[in-house]
Amino acid sequence: MSRIISGEFRGRTLAVPKSGTRPTSDRVREAIFSALDSRDAIRGARVLDLYAGSGALGFEALSRGAAHLTSVDAARPAASVIRANAHLLGVRPTVITAKTATILAAGISRVSGAPFGLVFLDPPYGHAVDGDLAALADGDWLTEGALVVVEGAARSPSPAFPARLGEPTEKRYGDTVVWFAQARDLGGGLPADGPTTLGA
């Protein structure tokens, strides 16, 4: 089981898939959201949670005031758990059962809530997300100033962040590393959801 750390649903427990996922620890999730809260990146944001697993990252964002959540996971058991957790919390996210690469290739017209001001990528350790980041940056998925958060193993190489996402900030928490990157307007950006200044 996992739990919501703060906000409207603080202390509520969440089910997790029985296998095939690696839930973000409460300690790492708390650190991620502390960093996001300090940048006013959550309240009112439209959130895309890729490789969502139990949906804990997305539900934490909703608990802290995000306006909309779209959760994506390729595994049907994970999608079922996300829907069950949503019912438990009384929220109605968009839940998509599909591979992340498939969704990103399909374009934003197929996805409710786009463009997004906050995106989480928490794939299985060892799974490269370079192509996902390129697709996010090249399409109309991100608002100007959107934050993209990638979680991986500390032993893994840093993902290749495209120019639109700039140089990421890296934070290490034990055997987990989290990269925070911010979308920039390179000539055709979309309006931002709100103020999201990424500090060092």
C-alpha positions as CSV (number, residue, x, y, z in Angstrom):
1,M,0.0,0.0,0.0
2,S,1.0,3.6,-0.5
3,R,-0.5,6.8,1.0
4,I,-1.2,10.4,0.1
5,I,1.3,12.6,1.9
6,S,-0.3,16.0,1.9
7,G,-3.3,18.1,0.7
8,E,-7.0,17.3,0.5
9,F,-6.5,13.5,0.6
10,R,-3.7,13.5,3.2
11,G,-3.3,10.1,4.9
12,R,-5.5,8.2,2.5
13,T,-4.1,4.8,1.4
14,L,-3.7,3.7,-2.2
15,A,-3.7,0.2,-3.6
16,V,-0.7,-0.8,-5.7
17,P,-0.5,-3.4,-8.5
18,K,0.6,-6.8,-7.2
19,S,3.5,-7.0,-9.7
20,G,5.2,-5.4,-12.6
21,T,5.5,-1.9,-11.1
22,R,8.0,-0.1,-8.8
23,P,6.1,2.4,-6.7
24,T,7.9,5.6,-5.8
25,S,8.7,5.4,-2.1
26,D,6.9,7.9,0.2
27,R,10.2,9.5,1.0
28,V,11.1,10.2,-2.6
29,R,7.6,11.3,-3.5
30,E,7.6,13.7,-0.5
31,A,10.9,15.2,-1.8
32,I,9.6,15.5,-5.3
33,F,6.5,17.3,-4.2
34,S,8.4,19.5,-1.8
35,A,10.4,20.7,-4.8
36,L,7.3,21.2,-6.9
37,D,5.5,23.1,-4.2
38,S,8.4,25.4,-3.7
39,R,8.0,26.4,-7.4
40,D,4.2,26.7,-7.3
41,A,4.0,24.1,-10.0
42,I,1.0,22.1,-8.9
43,R,-2.1,24.2,-8.0
44,G,-4.3,24.5,-11.1
45,A,-1.9,22.5,-13.3
46,R,-3.0,19.9,-15.8
47,V,-1.0,16.8,-15.0
48,L,0.2,13.9,-17.3
49,D,1.4,10.8,-15.3
50,L,3.2,8.4,-17.7
51,Y,4.1,4.9,-16.6
52,A,1.6,5.7,-13.8
53,G,1.6,2.3,-11.9
54,S,-0.7,2.9,-8.9
55,G,-1.2,6.5,-9.9
56,A,0.3,7.8,-6.7
57,L,2.2,10.7,-8.2
58,G,-0.8,11.9,-10.1
59,F,-3.2,11.5,-7.1
60,E,-0.7,13.4,-4.9
61,A,-0.8,16.2,-7.4
62,L,-4.6,16.2,-7.3
63,S,-4.6,16.2,-3.5
64,R,-2.4,19.3,-3.7
65,G,-4.6,21.3,-6.0
66,A,-3.9,20.1,-9.6
67,A,-6.9,20.8,-11.9
68,H,-6.8,17.7,-14.1
69,L,-5.0,14.3,-14.2
70,T,-4.4,12.0,-17.1
71,S,-2.8,8.7,-16.1
72,V,-1.2,6.4,-18.7
73,D,0.0,2.8,-18.1
74,A,0.4,-0.1,-20.6
75,A,-0.6,-2.8,-18.0
76,R,-4.3,-3.5,-17.6
77,P,-3.8,-4.5,-13.9
78,A,-2.2,-1.1,-13.2
79,A,-5.0,0.8,-15.0
80,S,-7.5,-1.1,-12.9
81,V,-5.7,-0.1,-9.7
82,I,-5.7,3.5,-10.8
83,R,-9.4,3.4,-11.4
84,A,-10.0,1.8,-8.1
85,N,-7.9,4.4,-6.3
86,A,-9.7,7.2,-8.1
87,H,-13.0,5.8,-7.0
88,L,-11.7,5.6,-3.4
89,L,-10.7,9.2,-3.5
90,G,-13.8,10.4,-5.3
91,V,-11.9,11.9,-8.3
92,R,-12.3,11.3,-12.0
93,P,-8.9,11.3,-13.8
94,T,-8.6,10.2,-17.4
95,V,-7.1,6.7,-17.4
96,I,-5.5,5.4,-20.6
97,T,-4.3,1.8,-21.0
98,A,-1.6,2.0,-23.6
99,K,2.2,2.3,-24.1
100,T,3.6,5.7,-23.5
101,A,5.3,5.8,-26.9
102,T,1.9,4.9,-28.6
103,I,0.1,7.7,-26.8
104,L,2.8,10.3,-27.6
105,A,2.9,9.2,-31.2
106,A,-0.9,9.6,-31.5
107,G,-0.8,13.3,-30.6
108,I,-2.6,15.5,-28.1
109,S,-5.9,15.3,-30.0
110,R,-6.3,11.8,-28.6
111,V,-5.7,12.8,-24.9
112,S,-7.9,14.7,-22.5
113,G,-6.4,17.5,-20.6
114,A,-3.6,18.4,-23.0
115,P,-1.4,20.5,-23.1
116,F,0.0,19.8,-19.7
117,G,1.8,22.0,-17.2
118,L,3.3,19.1,-15.2
119,V,4.4,15.7,-16.5
120,F,5.8,12.7,-14.6
121,L,7.8,9.9,-16.1
122,D,8.4,7.0,-13.7
123,P,9.3,4.0,-15.9
124,P,10.7,0.7,-14.8
125,Y,14.3,1.1,-13.9
126,G,16.5,0.6,-16.9
127,H,13.8,1.7,-19.3
128,A,15.1,4.6,-21.5
129,V,12.8,7.6,-21.9
130,D,14.9,9.6,-24.4
131,G,12.3,9.0,-27.1
132,D,9.4,10.0,-24.8
133,L,11.2,13.3,-23.9
134,A,11.8,14.1,-27.5
135,A,8.1,13.4,-28.4
136,L,6.9,15.6,-25.5
137,A,9.2,18.4,-26.5
138,D,8.5,18.2,-30.3
139,G,4.7,18.0,-30.0
140,D,2.2,20.3,-28.4
141,W,2.1,18.3,-25.2
142,L,3.7,21.0,-22.9
143,T,2.6,24.5,-21.9
144,E,5.4,27.1,-21.9
145,G,7.1,26.7,-18.5
146,A,5.8,23.2,-17.9
147,L,7.8,21.0,-15.5
148,V,8.8,17.5,-16.5
149,V,9.9,15.1,-13.7
150,V,11.8,11.9,-14.5
151,E,12.6,9.2,-12.0
152,G,15.2,6.6,-12.4
153,A,17.9,4.5,-10.7
154,A,20.9,6.3,-9.4
155,R,23.1,4.0,-11.4
156,S,21.4,4.8,-14.7
157,P,22.8,7.4,-17.2
158,S,21.0,10.7,-17.4
159,P,18.3,10.8,-20.1
160,A,18.9,12.9,-23.1
161,F,16.8,16.1,-22.6
162,P,15.9,18.0,-25.8
163,A,16.7,21.6,-26.2
164,R,13.2,22.7,-25.4
165,L,13.6,21.2,-21.9
166,G,17.0,22.8,-21.3
167,E,19.5,21.5,-18.7
168,P,17.7,19.5,-16.0
169,T,18.2,19.8,-12.2
170,E,19.3,16.5,-10.7
171,K,18.4,15.3,-7.2
172,R,19.6,12.1,-5.6
173,Y,17.7,10.2,-2.9
174,G,19.6,7.1,-2.0
175,D,19.4,4.7,-5.0
176,T,16.9,6.9,-6.8
177,V,17.6,9.9,-8.9
178,V,15.1,12.5,-10.1
179,W,15.5,15.0,-12.9
180,F,13.5,18.2,-13.1
181,A,13.3,20.0,-16.4
182,Q,11.3,23.0,-17.6
183,A,9.8,23.6,-21.0
184,R,11.0,26.8,-22.7
185,D,9.4,28.7,-25.5
186,L,11.7,28.3,-28.5
187,G,9.5,30.3,-30.8
188,G,6.1,28.6,-30.7
189,G,5.3,27.8,-27.1
190,L,1.8,27.6,-25.7
191,P,0.6,29.7,-22.7
192,A,1.7,28.5,-19.3
193,D,-0.8,27.1,-16.7
194,G,0.8,29.3,-14.1
195,P,4.1,30.5,-12.7
196,T,6.7,27.7,-12.7
197,T,10.2,28.9,-12.2
198,L,12.7,26.1,-12.0
199,G,15.5,27.0,-9.6
200,A,18.8,25.4,-9.1
